[in-house]
Amino acid sequence: MTLTARPDAPRAPDIARPEQTGAAHDRVYRALRGQIMHGELTPGQSLTLRGIGKSFGVSMTPAREAVRRLVAEGALSLSASGRVSTPALSNERIEELATLRALLEPELASRALPRAHFALIDRLEAINASVSQMVGRHDATGYLRTNLEFHRTLYLRAQAPAILAMAETVWLQLGPTMRALYARLRRTDPPQHHRLILAALKAGDEPGLRLAVRADVTQGLRMLKG
């Protein structure tokens, strides 16, 4: 015999399924991660779980889980009092992260070089044109986004996901600081080292490629010190 609920029986309260909560948490994490990496938040900017939840239309639980992941990656800081903020990097920390970029990214570029076919170079040139447009518009977040897209597009050809993941974690920690750097430099020209990177790729020049990438990823950061 099959039992059915009476029409007038009270309904059980709606409970979010675990996969729904997980999807919400992942959506908030990815969106907030992108904002931090692309410099949409300033160094030392305070955040609240309530504010994050309201911005993304989620409850406190997905917001808390997203923040927890970003704190673990060094993209956000959590004080003993529970205050959440983007990191304000010291000179020593900037130097450390610049050193990591100088180690990781030339290696990724070197590994990508044997797979740098003409279609990839054409794609990089198109992205670099977008970088130039963002510079012309004085669009800081657009500049950071397209600049990272240039590097990521090249590094994906390295087929070294563990190294790339480490590089992206460094980018994430540097995002707000890079925004501050852009404002200080008042850049009017696209990065000159991108042209050197493209030239080295076309020539198959591995030492030149390493040198151009290292200069590109460290020169600006070290201007922040002092």
C-alpha positions as CSV (number, residue, x, y, z in Angstrom):
1,M,0.0,0.0,0.0
2,T,1.3,3.4,-1.0
3,L,1.1,6.2,1.6
4,T,0.5,9.8,0.5
5,A,0.5,12.9,2.5
6,R,-2.9,14.5,3.2
7,P,-3.4,17.7,1.1
8,D,-3.7,19.7,4.3
9,A,-0.6,18.2,5.9
10,P,2.1,20.8,6.8
11,R,5.1,20.9,4.4
12,A,8.6,20.3,5.7
13,P,10.7,23.4,5.6
14,D,12.9,23.9,2.5
15,I,16.5,22.9,3.3
16,A,19.2,23.8,0.8
17,R,20.8,20.7,-0.5
18,P,24.6,20.3,0.1
19,E,25.3,20.6,-3.6
20,Q,23.3,23.9,-3.8
21,T,25.3,25.3,-0.9
22,G,28.5,24.1,-2.5
23,A,27.6,25.7,-5.8
24,A,26.9,29.0,-4.1
25,H,30.1,28.9,-2.2
26,D,32.1,28.1,-5.3
27,R,30.4,30.9,-7.2
28,V,31.2,33.5,-4.5
29,Y,34.8,32.2,-4.2
30,R,35.5,32.5,-7.9
31,A,33.9,35.9,-8.3
32,L,35.6,37.3,-5.2
33,R,38.9,35.7,-6.3
34,G,38.7,37.4,-9.6
35,Q,37.9,40.8,-8.0
36,I,41.0,40.5,-5.8
37,M,43.3,39.2,-8.5
38,H,42.3,42.0,-10.9
39,G,42.7,44.8,-8.4
40,E,39.1,45.6,-7.9
41,L,39.8,45.8,-4.2
42,T,42.4,48.1,-2.6
43,P,45.2,47.0,-0.2
44,G,43.8,46.8,3.4
45,Q,40.2,47.1,2.3
46,S,37.8,45.7,4.9
47,L,35.1,43.2,4.1
48,T,32.2,41.7,6.0
49,L,30.5,38.3,5.6
50,R,27.2,40.1,5.6
51,G,28.3,42.5,2.9
52,I,29.8,39.6,0.7
53,G,26.6,37.7,1.1
54,K,24.5,40.7,0.1
55,S,26.7,41.4,-2.9
56,F,26.4,37.9,-4.3
57,G,22.8,37.1,-3.1
58,V,23.8,34.2,-0.8
59,S,23.6,33.4,2.9
60,M,26.3,33.7,5.4
61,T,27.5,30.1,5.0
62,P,28.7,30.3,1.4
63,A,30.2,33.7,2.1
64,R,32.1,32.3,5.1
65,E,33.4,29.3,3.1
66,A,34.6,31.5,0.2
67,V,36.4,33.7,2.7
68,R,38.0,30.7,4.4
69,R,39.4,29.5,1.1
70,L,40.7,32.9,0.2
71,V,42.3,33.4,3.6
72,A,44.1,30.0,3.1
73,E,45.4,31.2,-0.3
74,G,46.7,34.5,1.2
75,A,44.3,36.6,-0.8
76,L,42.5,37.8,2.4
77,S,43.7,38.3,6.0
78,L,41.7,37.3,9.0
79,S,42.5,39.1,12.3
80,A,42.1,37.6,15.8
81,S,39.0,39.8,16.2
82,G,37.4,38.3,13.0
83,R,38.1,41.3,10.8
84,V,38.5,40.3,7.1
85,S,40.6,42.5,4.8
86,T,42.8,42.4,1.7
87,P,46.4,42.3,2.6
88,A,48.5,45.4,2.8
89,L,51.9,44.1,1.8
90,S,55.1,45.1,3.4
91,N,58.3,45.8,1.4
92,E,59.6,42.4,2.5
93,R,56.5,40.6,1.3
94,I,56.6,42.4,-2.0
95,E,60.2,41.4,-2.5
96,E,59.3,37.8,-1.6
97,L,56.4,37.6,-4.1
98,A,58.5,39.3,-6.8
99,T,61.2,36.7,-6.3
100,L,58.6,33.9,-6.6
101,R,57.3,35.4,-9.9
102,A,61.0,35.6,-11.1
103,L,61.4,31.9,-10.4
104,L,58.1,30.5,-11.6
105,E,57.2,32.5,-14.6
106,P,60.4,32.2,-16.7
107,E,60.2,28.5,-16.1
108,L,56.6,28.4,-17.3
109,A,57.5,30.4,-20.4
110,S,60.5,28.2,-21.1
111,R,58.3,25.1,-21.0
112,A,55.8,26.7,-23.2
113,L,58.3,27.7,-25.9
114,P,58.4,24.4,-27.8
115,R,54.6,24.6,-28.1
116,A,54.5,28.3,-29.1
117,H,52.9,27.8,-32.5
118,F,51.9,30.7,-34.8
119,A,48.2,30.6,-33.6
120,L,49.4,31.1,-30.0
121,I,51.6,34.0,-30.9
122,D,48.7,35.6,-32.9
123,R,46.5,35.2,-29.8
124,L,49.1,36.8,-27.6
125,E,49.5,39.7,-30.0
126,A,45.7,40.2,-29.9
127,I,45.6,40.2,-26.1
128,N,48.5,42.6,-26.0
129,A,46.5,44.9,-28.2
130,S,43.7,44.8,-25.6
131,V,46.3,45.6,-22.9
132,S,47.3,48.7,-24.9
133,Q,43.6,49.7,-25.2
134,M,43.2,49.4,-21.4
135,V,46.2,51.6,-20.8
136,G,44.8,54.2,-23.2
137,R,41.5,54.2,-21.3
138,H,43.3,54.4,-17.9
139,D,41.3,51.3,-16.9
140,A,43.3,49.8,-14.1
141,T,41.3,46.7,-13.5
142,G,41.0,46.1,-17.3
143,Y,44.7,46.5,-17.6
144,L,45.4,44.0,-14.8
145,R,42.9,41.5,-16.2
146,T,44.3,41.6,-19.8
147,N,47.9,41.6,-18.6
148,L,47.3,38.4,-16.6
149,E,45.4,36.9,-19.5
150,F,48.5,37.5,-21.7
151,H,50.7,35.6,-19.2
152,R,48.2,32.8,-18.5
153,T,47.6,32.2,-22.2
154,L,51.3,31.6,-22.7
155,Y,51.8,29.6,-19.5
156,L,49.0,27.2,-20.3
157,R,51.1,25.9,-23.1
158,A,53.7,24.8,-20.6
159,Q,51.5,22.0,-19.5
160,A,52.7,22.4,-16.0
161,P,49.5,22.8,-13.9
162,A,51.2,22.6,-10.5
163,I,53.6,25.5,-11.3
164,L,50.9,27.5,-12.9
165,A,48.7,27.1,-9.8
166,M,51.5,28.4,-7.7
167,A,52.0,31.4,-10.0
168,E,48.2,32.2,-9.8
169,T,48.4,32.1,-6.0
170,V,51.1,34.8,-6.2
171,W,49.0,36.8,-8.6
172,L,46.1,36.6,-6.2
173,Q,48.1,37.8,-3.3
174,L,49.4,40.7,-5.4
175,G,46.2,41.9,-7.0
176,P,45.3,44.9,-4.7
177,T,49.0,45.9,-4.6
178,M,49.3,45.8,-8.4
179,R,46.3,48.2,-8.6
180,A,48.2,50.5,-6.3
181,L,51.3,50.2,-8.5
182,Y,49.3,51.0,-11.6
183,A,48.0,54.2,-10.0
184,R,51.5,55.2,-9.0
185,L,53.1,54.6,-12.4
186,R,50.3,56.5,-14.3
187,R,51.2,54.3,-17.2
188,T,50.5,55.7,-20.7
189,D,52.3,53.0,-22.8
190,P,51.8,49.2,-22.9
191,P,54.4,47.0,-21.2
192,Q,57.5,47.1,-23.4
193,H,58.6,43.7,-22.2
194,H,55.5,42.1,-23.8
195,R,57.0,43.0,-27.2
196,L,60.3,41.4,-26.1
197,I,58.5,38.3,-25.0
198,L,56.7,38.0,-28.4
199,A,59.9,38.6,-30.3
200,A,61.7,35.8,-28.3
201,L,58.8,33.4,-28.9
202,K,59.0,34.1,-32.7
203,A,62.7,33.6,-32.7
204,G,62.7,30.5,-30.5
205,D,65.1,32.4,-28.2
206,E,64.8,30.6,-24.8
207,P,67.4,32.7,-22.9
208,G,65.9,35.9,-24.3
209,L,62.4,34.7,-23.4
210,R,63.4,34.0,-19.8
211,L,65.1,37.4,-19.5
212,A,62.1,39.3,-20.9
213,V,59.6,37.5,-18.7
214,R,61.7,38.0,-15.6
215,A,62.0,41.7,-16.3
216,D,58.3,42.1,-17.0
217,V,57.1,40.4,-13.8
218,T,59.5,42.0,-11.4
219,Q,60.4,45.5,-12.6
220,G,57.2,47.2,-11.7
221,L,56.8,45.5,-8.3
222,R,60.2,46.6,-7.1
223,M,59.1,50.2,-7.8
224,L,56.7,49.9,-5.0
225,K,59.4,49.4,-2.4
226,G,60.6,52.4,-0.4
